[in-house]
Amino acid sequence: MQFSSKLIVSLLLTLGASFQSQAQISDMLANGSVSGNLNLRLESVSQDNSLSDADAFTLSSKLAFTTGTSHGFSAMLEVEDVRIVGGIDSYSVGPTGFHAGQYSVIADPETTEVDQGFLQYRSDRLTAKLGRQVIVYDNHRFIGHVGWRQDRQTFDAFTAIYSVSENLNLNYNFLDKRRRIFAEDADIDSSDHLFHADYKTDVGTLTAYAYLLEMDDVGSNSLNTYGAKFSGTGKLSGTATSYLVEYATQSFQSSLAGFDADYLLVELGATLLDGITAKLGYEILESDSGAYGFATPLSTLHAHNGWGDLFLNTPIEGLVDRYINVGGTFLGGNWAIVYHDFEAEESSPTIEDYGNELDLQWVFDLSENFAVGLKYARYAMGDIGTARPDTDKAWIWFNMRF
């Protein structure tokens, strides 16, 4: 069953009319609130290949209205618009056909669309939501909103969240359509089921999940991932520490082939002198015999395996990412330095080294509602057969939220 935009709107209106009197609906509207987010960003990309260097100056504008609550019911509508500013548009967005194949990719197409639009019911223990919405789990590794891009990812979905106790939460989502970051040109009709549970203990949080994904209209297919994670914080000789261990197993089946692969993440962190934090990470996205790499198609991929976005698709040889992340404060802003060392999980005679990357960022909050940021990524290629060239990316942005 597909939740088209018209069906969502009709369903919201029907449900609202069924449960609310006209006076209650008027009160909900009168007690509503308006929020917004403006993100003005200049991005440049230079790659050692045949593509021309890319530059994009874009403005993303989000405006939302959230009603007040009556008998547990509320609604939200958010509109998003992305525009090119000053005619600086020398970049490519492949799925939309915008300058395809001419420049390096900057995945920020111009678009105006409904970003979110849903009806929500909330009680002491249960929250249910129907319509277009943001869905994020954990660190965005498997399910995220890709919020770094100007047109973020949302889903046409049904969500149910049940708080069994103060420590145990159960979540379920049915995704009917994946509203991806390329305007409407690469959206995917789907029948996805997401199950997620977390249990808080005195020493950390235990998380278990099952993400059962299926794309419609492309023949028989399934991508099923089952995993668990344990994360927490503590003290070691007076030093604040953090720890995370995660494991998942995945199977992909289509009418043509079937593959299996595993995932492992181990991360240790500590707070050092002068508030500087450091994390060491070791992540494996396994390969199945050099023919398939562990996949995370609903992830906020930019947040993992380097800000240069050279590994948005896991190589068929798999990927091992050893990284260190150091951060702190400087001139009133927050800085971060991240270094990645990449290699193939299952090497071949021609591919073993996947290169390395250095990422730098500084973000300064001008006030509660305004922020500026600077960011840079430098990827150095590994073996020639990886088809990932030397890449430099730089960003400067100004953000206003209300």
N, C-alpha and C positions, 0 to 999 in steps of 0.2 A: 504494500500500500504506500503511495507517495503522498507526502504532505506538501502540496503545492502552496504557493504564497496565498492565493485566494482561499484555499481550504483552511489554512491556518487562521486567517483573519475571520472567516465565517465562523469557525469553531470557537474562537475567542469571544466573539460577539454573542454567539448562542449560549455558551456556558455562562458568560457574564449576565445575560438576561435571565437565565434560568435560576441563578443563585442570588441575584441582587435586585432589589426594588429600584425604581428610578431615583428615589431620594438617596439611596445608598450609593448608587453609581455617581450621582452628583457630588456626594461627600468625598468619594474616592478621588474624583478628578480635582476637587477643590483643595484637597490635602496632598496633592501630588507634588513632585519636585522635579526640577530640570537640572541636568548635569551635562557637561561637555568636555571635550578634549581636542586641542589643536596641536598638531605636530608638524613643524616646518623643518625640513631636512634637506641638506645637500650631501649627496653621496657620489663618490668617484671610484672607478675601478680601472686598473691597468693590469693586463695579463700578457705574458710572453707567448703570444700566439698570433694567428692571422686576424683576429677581431680588433676593431678599433677601440681605443680607450673610451670608457663610458662615463657620462656625467648626468645626474638627475637632480633637479631641484623641485621638490614636491611638497604639497600641503595636504595633510590628512585631517579632516574635520568630522568629529562625531558629536551628535546632539541627541540627548535621550530625555524621555519623560517617563517617570515612574509614578504610578498612582499611589494614593494612600491605601491602607488595608481595611477591609471590612469583612468580618467573620472569617478571617484567615486568607481572603482572596486579594490579590493585587495583580497589576499588569504592567508591562514595560514595553516601550517602543523606542528604538534607537536607529537613527539614520546616519549613514557614513558617506562621505564624499572625499575623493582623492583627485587633486588637480596638479598639473604641471605649472610651475611658477616661472615667469620671466623667459619662457621659451627654451629653457635648458632641458632638452629632451633627447640628448644623444645617447640613448641606451636601448637595449632590446628586452622585450618580454615575449619569449617564444610562444607560449600557449595562446596569447591574444593576437599574434601576428604583428605586433608593434615593432617595426625595424628589425624583424627577425633575421638573425644571421649577420647583421652589420656590426653591432657593437657587443661588448661584454654585457652580461645579463644584470639588470637591476630590476627586481621583481615587484615593481610598483606601478601597475597600470592605472590609468584614469578610470574612475567609476563612480556612480552614485547608486546606492542600494540600501535596503533595510539590513542593518547589521544584526540587530536583535529585535524580536517581537514575540512576547510570550505571556501566557497566563500562569500565575503561580498560586498555589495553596500552601499555607504553612500552619502547622499546629505545634504543640510542644515537642513532639517526636518526629512527625512526618513533614517533609517538604516535597511537593510534586510540582513539576513545571512542564508545560507543553508549548512548543513553538520554537522559533529560531533563537539560539542561545549560545553563550560561551560555555565550554566544558574543559576543565583542566584537572589533571590528577598529578599529585606529587610534584616532581621537578620538571614536568612537561616532556619527559623522555619518551613516553608512549602516547599520551593524550595532551594536546596543548592548543593554544589559540594563535600561535605564530605572531604574537603581538609586536614583534620587531618590525615586520613589514607594515606598510601603510594601510593595506587592505587585509585586516586580520582574518583568521579562520574561525567560522562559527558553524553550527550544525542545526538542521531541522530535526528536532528530537523530542522525546519524552524522557523526563528524568524523575526518579524517585529516590529520596534520601531518607533513611530511617535511623534514628538514634536509639539503639537498643538500650544503652546506658550512657553514663557520662564518659565512659572509656571506649565504647564500641559503636562504630558507625558502619552502616551498610548502604551501598550505592548501586543503582542500576540505571543504565541509559539505553534507549533504543534510538539509533541514528538512522534517519530516513534519507538524509542528503548531507553530503560533505560540502560546505560552502568554502571553497579554498581561496587562496590569496591572489588569484588571477581574474578579478572581477567575476563574471559568470562563465568565462570561456573554458574553464577546466573543472567546474563543479561535478561531483560524482553522485549519482543515485546509488543508494546502498541499503543494506539490511544488516546493520551492525549492532551487536549486543555487547555492552560493557558492564562488567561486574567488578566492584571494587569494595574492599573492606579494610578498615584499619582499627587496631586495638592498642590503646595506650597502656604501657606498663611503667613501673617505677624506674626502669633503666632504658626505656626507649619505646618506639612505636613499631609494631609489627603490622605489615601491610601485605594483603594477598589480592590478586587480581586475575581476571580472565577477560581478554579482549578478543571477541569472535567477530571478525570482519568479513564482509562479503559485498562485492560490487555487483550491482544489477546490470543487466543488458550487455554483459560481456561473456556469456557462457558460464559454465560451471566453474566456481572458484571459491576458495576459502583461505583465510589467513588467521590462524588461531594461536594466541599467545597466552601462556599461563605462567605466572611468576609470583615471587614473594620478596619482600624487602624488610630489613630491620635497620632502624636508624635512631640515633640518640645523641645526647651530650653528657659530659661528665667532667671530672677534675682528675688530673694526674700530677701529683707533686705540686699542687696549687695552680696548675695551668689548666685553663678551660680547653676542653677537647670536644671533638665531634667524630662520629663514626657512622658509616653506611655500608651495608652489604646487600647486594641484590642479585637475584638469579632468575632467569626466565628461560622457558623452552618454547619453540615455535615450530609450527608445521604449516606449509603452504601446499595447497592442492588445486590443480586445474585439470581441465580435460586433456591437457598435453603432458603435464609433468607433476611431480610431487617432491618436496624437499623438506628437510628438517635442520634446524640450527638452534644454538643456545646463546644466551647472553649472560655476562657476568660484569658486575661493577663493585669495586672495593674502593672506598674513599675514607681517608683519615685527615682530620684537621686539628689545628691548635691556634690559640690566641697567643701571640708573642709579645715582645716589649712594645710599649707605646701604642697598644691597640691594633697592631698589625696582625692579620690573620693569614694562615697558610693552609692549603689543602693539597694533599697528594692523592692522585687518582689513577686507577688501573681499570680500563674498560675493554671488554672483548665482545665484538659482534661476530659470531662464528660463521664460518663458511661450511657449506655442504659439498665436500669433494671438489671445491674450486668452481662450482657451477651456480651457487646461490649464496647471497649474503643476508644475514638476519635483518629484517625490515621493520621500520617504524613509521608507516605512512601518515599517521595522525599526530606526529610529534611536532613540537616547536624545535625544529632541527637546528636553527641558528644558535641555540643555547648549548649545543653539544658538538664535539669534534671540530672546534675552531670557528671563529666568527667570519672567516673567509668563505665559508659555505662551499668548500670543495668536496664535502662528503655528505651531500644531501641524500644521495642514494648509496647504501652500503655496497662496496665493491663485491663482485662475486667471489673474490678471494677472501672475503671477510676483512675485519679491521681490528687492530689492537691500538689503543690510544693510551699512552702514558702521559700524564699531565701534572703540572703544578700550577696552583692558582694562589697568588699573593695579593692582598688588598689592605687598604687603610685609608687615612684621610690626609689631604694636602690642600693648603690654601682654602680651607673650609669645604672642600668637595671630597667625594669618594673616588679613590683610584683603584684600579685592578690591573695586574699583569698576569697573563696566562701563557704558558708554554706547553705545546703539544708535540709529542714524538709519535709518528704513525708508522705502522708496518702491517703487512698482510698477515692475517691469521693463518692462512694456508698458502704458503708461498709457492710460486711456480719457477721454472728456470729463468724467466724474464722479469718477474715481479716479486719483490720482497720488501723493498723500502718504499714507503708511501710519503716520505718527506717529513717536514716539521713546520710548525707555525708559531708565530709570536703575536699575541693580542694585547693591546693597550687600551685603557678607557679611563676617562675622568668625567664625573658628573657633578655639577654644582647646583644646589637648590637656591635660586635667587630669593624665593619666599615659599610659603606654603603652596602656592598655586603656579609658580614659574620655575623652570629648570633649564639649564643649558648643558650640552654634552659634547665631548670629543671622543673619537674612537678610531682605532687603526688596527688593521690586520695585515700581516706579512706571511704568506705561505711560500716555502721553498720546496720545489718539486723533488720527488724521489726518482725511482727508476722511470725511464722514458716511457715504458709500456703502460704506465698508469694513466696516461692522457690527462694529467692534472698539471697545468703549467704554473710557473712562478706567477704569483698573484699579489698585488697590493690593493687594499681597499681602505678608504678613509671616509669618515662621516663627521659632520657637525650639525647639531640640531638645537632647536628651541621648542620647548613644550609648555603649553598652558592648559591647566585643568580647572574646572569649577563644578 
